Amino acid sequence: MDDVIPTTTTSLAPDAEQGIIPEPNSGRPPEDAGDRGGALQFLVLGLIVVALAGGVTMVVRESRRNLARTRSQALTSPTGPTGPAGSAGDGRR
C-alpha cells in the first residue's frame, strides 16, 4: 500500500471573512415573502402585536368589571363588602 496522505485545501467562504455580525447594509433585499424583512415576517409581527393588544384589552376590561361589581356590592350591602364587623363574611359574591 502506498503511504500517500491526501492533501486538502480550505478556502474561506466570502461571508466567513466578515465575521459573525454582518456590517450594516451588507445584506440583500428580500426576494421571497419568507425572507428576512419580507411580507410574512411583517405579517407575523402584526399578528403578535394584535394578540398582545387583545390580551391587554381583555385583562383591563375584566378588572374594570370586577372593580365595578365590588363597588356596587359595597354600596348595596347593609354590612359592607366583608360582612358584619368582626367576621370574615360568608365568602359569596
N, C-alpha and C positions, 0 to 999 in steps of 0.2 A: 504494500500500500504506500501510496505517496503521502508524505507528511506535509501536505500543502495546506496552509492556513488561508482561508478565503479573506480577502480584504473588503471592507465596506467603507463607503464614504457617506458621511452625514452632512446634509445641507440644510440650512435653516429655511423654514418656510418664510415667505415675505411678512406675514403677520407676526411671526415669532420675534422678529427683530425689534418691534416697537414695545414689547413688554406686555404685562397683564392688562394694564389700564390703557385703553386707546386714547390717543390725543383727541381734543375737541375737533369736530367737523372732519374726522378722518374716516367715517363710516360711509355707507352707501344708502341712498334713499330706498324706502320700501318699494318692492315690486309687486308683492302679493299682499292680500289682506291680512295674512297671519304674520308677516314680517314685523320686526321692531318698528314701532311708530306707524303701523298700518291701521286700517279701519277696524279690524277685530280687536286690536289692543285698546283702542279708544272706546269701543263698544263695551268691553269688559270693565273698563274704568267707570264708564257711565252707569252700568248696572250695579257696581259696588257702591257708588255714591248714592244712587236711588235707594238701594236696600238699607244702607245706614241711615239715611234721612227718614225712611219709612219707620224703621225701628225706633228712632228717637222720637218721632211724632207719636207713635203708639204709646210709648212709655210716658211721655208728658201728658197725653190725653187721659190715660188711666189714673195717673197720680192726681190730676185735677178732679176727676170724677170721685175718687176716694176721699179727697180732701173736702169736696162739697158735700158728700154724703155724711162724713163725720161731723161737719159743722151743722148740717141740718138736723142730725140726730141730737146734737148737744143743745140746740135751741128748742127742740120739741120735747125732749125728755125732762120730766119734772125733777129728777135727781141728778141730771148731768150725764156725761158720757161714761163715767165709771161706776155709776150706781150710788146707793146711799153712802154717806160719809163713813169711812172705816171699813168698807167692803170693797172687794175687787170686782163686783158685778157678776153677772151670770155668763159672760163671755159671748152672748149672742149679738149679732149685728143686724 
